[in-house]
Amino acid sequence: MNIIPGDGMRKCYFDYVATNPLHPEVLNTMMPYFKEEFGNPLSIYEPGQRAKKAIEEAREQVASMINARPSTIIFTSSGAEANSFALKGMAIAKQNQGNHVIVSRVEHHSILSSARFLEKSGFVVTYLPVDKYGFVDPEAVKDSITKETIVISIIHASSEIGTIEPIKEIAIVAQERNITMHTDAVATTGNIPIDVKDLGVDLLSMAAHQFYGPKGAGALYVKRGVRIVPLICGGIQEGGRRAGTENVPAIVGMGKAAEIAKSGMSRRIEHCKKLRDKIIEGVLKIPNVHLTGHHGNRLPHHASFVVEFIEGEAMLLMLSMKGIYSASGSACTSKALKSSPVLLSIGIPTALAQGSIVFSLGMSNTEEEVDYFLEEFPRIINRLREMSPFMKKKEGGSKCYTGG
Amino acid sequence: MNIIPGDGMRKCYFDYVATNPLHPEVLNTMMPYFKEEFGNPLSIYEPGQRAKKAIEEAREQVASMINARPSTIIFTSSGAEANSFALKGMAIAKQNQGNHVIVSRVEHHSILSSARFLEKSGFVVTYLPVDKYGFVDPEAVKDSITKETIVISIIHASSEIGTIEPIKEIAIVAQERNITMHTDAVATTGNIPIDVKDLGVDLLSMAAHQFYGPKGAGALYVKRGVRIVPLICGGIQEGGRRAGTENVPAIVGMGKAAEIAKSGMSRRIEHCKKLRDKIIEGVLKIPNVHLTGHHGNRLPHHASFVVEFIEGEAMLLMLSMKGIYSASGSACTSKALKSSPVLLSIGIPTALAQGSIVFSLGMSNTEEEVDYFLEEFPRIINRLREMSPFMKKKEGGSKCYTGG
């Protein structure tokens, strides 16, 4: 399926972790709520109540995807909102019990920035190191806990390196000590099976546009009985925990996307894994290119690398000229022109981290697209290396990082 | 135009302050961004850059509606988010300069709740009283300022009583003392002309679904040079001031809605005012019914009343059985089953505040609808009063509030 409009040139969208196209069935489900069903869910007359009912149905669909009760789902406008809400809302709710928060160094910016906000407000934050694959060690979590620890937040999988963290093991550590545990599952929800009861977390963030749902819709799962202070204050929407007139079409779309994700998950995983493994195998044949993250225990639709002697942005541009769309890291950091903290945390030197590139796949991608990509990518790397001052230095004998 | 689906019965949607139907042109403008133009605006390849361009065009459209520079517009997911962001973000940004915040008693819940959050965080909040029309007195603002005052937030117009506040005069008071001034203009933006330079405010909140734009899109105007701490922390979206993947379709829709609102404003105001005045004139003929808010200086599409001896909810239900949709106050409070703080603040006794009802109009409404309503409403009131225990008490001679 060619999902990108254009000039007839082949287009390969390999950037599903940046955002997904909307599933056509999802859009169809949303459409009435852009037209005649525009009521405010808080209004007591019929059209309002129909909107309310649609939201509650979506809540059931999202809850069902992660094996939760509907009342535990709070709709937000994005994964970043869910993450900011979770970290600040948990910490403030428990500030009388302690002031220590634990996160990892491979968290998304929305967690890291919220953590820095908390530090400025008097909380103490531990940023846990990870190993060369990006794994957080549950033992290290245990060791970093103090009497003051109130909150632990560890990402389920980083969209930069794809590694899936041992959340279940970390949640056991948290549970045993009565510490509230959150996971940022924006990259995983809808893409791999998630059962919050099995995972054992108290809070979990998700974003609809990561599983063929609309932008502008996210959710935070909050286990029954766990207190959280609202981020967006005001009315009684979302049980008084998130104010603002509900984005009914987006919520309805998120519900439908969750339903489709649940029923089609194994088929999606199989499709993406096959293409992912083909990409990894093909790309690793290019000299001086290294996989980032773990080989096996990673997102099924995610392949990430660092390429020596060249910069990610140059690769992205050359690839996009061939109609291949990919990313040099998380979309939220790609323009910040800084080295990714996630790559530095797994031991990639600053210079090499500049050569980061991420390919992420979806149902629209085909083997033919991957074949085309695997033809073009080595040529692009060769051309860029020919122009690279770093490469010339290497030929001249200077010391280079060659991966580990 | 009959905008509510149904059974063939006449439907009059008189609840535009709860939410607006989407303008068909707005939806048309949004549609490509639900389909082929799904790129993430942070991605550097073409489809991402087209999404970015669309957002920047929307920013220009929204800025133009309020005579601001595009760079001063921060998109949010709702008016409530803009309000929470404004009040908390300003106060935290200036906490080293003082700890005193001034709001009024006719603020929206999103401001009042944010103020209470700030109180719990150590700030001191003054809740300014208003007169019987709901006006905040600029002199009272001046008198309540202390050396510690860092922020003033006064609503532009309450959607419960419609009174338009003297924001320009209050902003002068704030400016003279170097205090940051915010106004919640959710009910006014797109409905009456707004020029932020003339108003003189530093921050201003708005919501697209109040002017025929989509739900899920709001914005905060932040004057150049005014510091604000992010509410949703994370990536570099919105100049680093509001993280999260942009809700591109909703933002594009808000831009188009702003453009249409600007060009059609005088026609819209004229249309709504005519119907509003007809409603006010007709309803005030019913005995023991009182207008709330100011008669002349009010939202052009807004008529609000308190009806003695009966409850708002009963009126809403009886009206909705006749296909007439209205509200008993702000949608965000209508289900809280509490007396509205706004009505109490203008001196309406608790019992009478229960008889609150608000009719708000839009371009779809017609004179025929108003005629139909004015036929039905007195009958409904009569029927309800016949059943009312309060009414019987009155006949029996007990003391009743009869308005002022």
Contacts between the chains, C-beta under 8 A, distances in Angstrom:
chain1	res1	chain2	res2	distance
A	3	B	36	6.9
A	3	B	38	7.8
A	4	B	36	6.8
A	4	B	47	5.6
A	5	B	36	4.4
A	5	B	37	7.4
A	5	B	47	7.9
A	6	B	46	7.8
A	13	B	47	7.9
A	15	B	40	7.3
A	15	B	43	6.2
A	15	B	45	7.8
A	18	B	39	7.8
A	18	B	40	4.0
A	18	B	42	7.2
A	18	B	43	5.3
A	18	B	48	7.4
A	18	B	245	8.0
A	19	B	38	6.3
A	19	B	39	7.0
A	19	B	40	4.2
A	19	B	245	6.0
A	20	B	38	7.4
A	21	B	35	7.9
A	21	B	38	4.5
A	22	B	34	5.4
A	22	B	35	7.2
A	22	B	38	6.3
A	27	B	34	5.4
A	27	B	35	7.4
A	30	B	34	7.8
A	34	B	22	5.4
A	34	B	27	5.4
A	34	B	30	7.8
A	34	B	214	7.3
A	35	B	21	7.9
A	35	B	22	7.2
A	35	B	27	7.4
A	36	B	3	6.8
A	36	B	4	6.8
A	36	B	5	4.4
A	36	B	21	8.0
A	37	B	5	7.4
A	38	B	3	7.8
A	38	B	19	6.3
A	38	B	20	7.4
A	38	B	21	4.6
A	38	B	22	6.4
A	39	B	18	7.8
A	39	B	19	7.0
A	40	B	15	7.3
A	40	B	18	4.0
A	40	B	19	4.2
A	40	B	331	4.8
A	42	B	18	7.2
A	42	B	331	4.4
A	42	B	332	6.5
A	42	B	334	6.0
A	42	B	335	5.7
A	43	B	15	6.2
A	43	B	18	5.3
A	43	B	325	7.0
A	43	B	327	6.6
A	43	B	331	6.0
A	43	B	334	7.3
A	44	B	313	6.9
A	44	B	316	5.7
A	44	B	317	7.0
A	44	B	320	7.4
A	44	B	334	6.8
A	44	B	335	7.4
A	45	B	15	7.9
A	45	B	316	6.7
A	45	B	317	7.9
A	45	B	319	8.0
A	45	B	320	3.8
A	45	B	325	4.6
A	46	B	6	7.9
A	46	B	320	6.5
A	47	B	4	5.6
A	47	B	5	7.9
A	47	B	13	7.9
A	47	B	325	6.8
A	48	B	18	7.4
A	48	B	325	7.8
A	77	B	77	3.4
A	77	B	78	7.6
A	77	B	81	7.2
A	77	B	216	6.6
A	77	B	244	6.6
A	77	B	247	6.8
A	78	B	77	7.5
A	78	B	232	7.4
A	78	B	243	7.9
A	78	B	244	3.4
A	78	B	245	5.9
A	78	B	247	7.6
A	79	B	244	7.0
A	79	B	245	7.6
A	80	B	232	5.5
A	80	B	233	7.6
A	80	B	234	4.4
A	80	B	235	6.8
A	80	B	243	4.2
A	80	B	244	3.6
A	80	B	245	7.4
A	81	B	77	7.2
A	81	B	232	5.0
A	81	B	244	5.7
A	83	B	234	7.0
A	84	B	231	7.2
A	84	B	232	4.8
A	84	B	233	5.0
A	84	B	234	6.8
A	84	B	243	7.2
A	108	B	234	6.9
A	109	B	233	7.8
A	109	B	234	4.4
A	109	B	235	5.1
A	109	B	243	6.9
A	110	B	232	7.3
A	110	B	233	5.9
A	110	B	234	3.2
A	110	B	235	7.1
A	110	B	243	5.4
A	110	B	244	7.4
A	111	B	234	7.9
A	112	B	234	8.0
A	113	B	230	7.4
A	113	B	233	3.5
A	113	B	234	5.1
A	113	B	243	7.0
A	114	B	233	4.6
A	114	B	234	7.6
A	116	B	233	7.7
A	117	B	229	7.5
A	117	B	230	7.9
A	117	B	233	5.6
A	207	B	245	7.3
A	209	B	245	6.3
A	214	B	34	7.3
A	214	B	247	7.9
A	214	B	249	7.6
A	215	B	245	5.8
A	215	B	246	6.9
A	215	B	247	4.7
A	215	B	248	5.9
A	215	B	249	6.9
A	215	B	250	7.7
A	216	B	77	6.6
A	216	B	216	4.6
A	216	B	217	8.0
A	216	B	247	3.1
A	216	B	249	7.6
A	216	B	250	5.3
A	217	B	216	8.0
A	218	B	244	7.8
A	229	B	117	7.5
A	230	B	113	7.4
A	230	B	117	7.9
A	231	B	84	7.1
A	231	B	231	6.4
A	231	B	232	7.4
A	232	B	78	7.4
A	232	B	80	5.5
A	232	B	81	5.0
A	232	B	84	4.8
A	232	B	110	7.4
A	232	B	231	7.4
A	233	B	80	7.6
A	233	B	84	5.0
A	233	B	109	7.8
A	233	B	110	5.9
A	233	B	113	3.5
A	233	B	114	4.6
A	233	B	116	7.7
A	233	B	117	5.6
A	234	B	80	4.4
A	234	B	83	7.0
A	234	B	84	6.9
A	234	B	108	6.9
A	234	B	109	4.4
A	234	B	110	3.2
A	234	B	111	7.9
A	234	B	113	5.1
A	234	B	114	7.6
A	234	B	332	6.1
A	235	B	80	6.8
A	235	B	109	5.1
A	235	B	110	7.1
A	235	B	330	7.7
A	235	B	331	7.6
A	235	B	332	2.9
A	235	B	333	6.7
A	235	B	336	7.9
A	236	B	332	6.8
A	236	B	333	7.6
A	236	B	335	6.0
A	236	B	336	5.4
A	237	B	332	7.3
A	243	B	78	7.9
A	243	B	80	4.2
A	243	B	84	7.2
A	243	B	109	6.9
A	243	B	110	5.4
A	243	B	113	7.0
A	243	B	332	7.0
A	244	B	77	6.6
A	244	B	78	3.4
A	244	B	79	7.0
A	244	B	80	3.5
A	244	B	81	5.7
A	244	B	110	7.4
A	244	B	218	7.9
A	245	B	18	8.0
A	245	B	19	6.0
A	245	B	78	5.9
A	245	B	79	7.6
A	245	B	80	7.4
A	245	B	207	7.3
A	245	B	209	6.3
A	245	B	215	5.8
A	245	B	331	7.1
A	245	B	332	7.8
A	246	B	215	7.0
A	247	B	77	6.8
A	247	B	78	7.6
A	247	B	214	7.9
A	247	B	215	4.7
A	247	B	216	3.2
A	247	B	247	8.0
A	247	B	250	7.4
A	248	B	215	5.9
A	249	B	214	7.6
A	249	B	215	6.9
A	249	B	216	7.6
A	250	B	215	7.7
A	250	B	216	5.3
A	250	B	247	7.4
A	250	B	250	7.6
A	313	B	44	6.9
A	316	B	44	5.7
A	316	B	45	6.8
A	317	B	44	7.0
A	317	B	45	8.0
A	319	B	45	8.0
A	320	B	44	7.4
A	320	B	45	3.8
A	320	B	46	6.5
A	325	B	43	7.0
A	325	B	45	4.6
A	325	B	47	6.8
A	325	B	48	7.8
A	327	B	43	6.6
A	330	B	235	7.7
A	331	B	40	4.8
A	331	B	42	4.4
A	331	B	43	6.0
A	331	B	235	7.6
A	331	B	245	7.1
A	332	B	42	6.5
A	332	B	234	6.2
A	332	B	235	3.0
A	332	B	236	6.8
A	332	B	237	7.3
A	332	B	243	7.0
A	332	B	245	7.8
A	333	B	235	6.8
A	333	B	236	7.5
A	334	B	42	5.9
A	334	B	43	7.2
A	334	B	44	6.8
A	335	B	42	5.7
A	335	B	44	7.3
A	335	B	236	6.0
A	336	B	235	8.0
A	336	B	236	5.4
